């Protein structure tokens, strides 16, 4: 029973992590773009 319960949240965490991964990458890209722009300025 404990394994089954732990398995449920684990599965939910996988898709959630996938959604967060692209969001974090996109946010990091925006910050990275601003950094070089500041150096050029």
Secondary structure, DSSP 8 states (H G I E B T S, - for coil): -HHHHHHHHHHHHHHHHHHHHHHHHHHHHHHHHHHHHHHH-
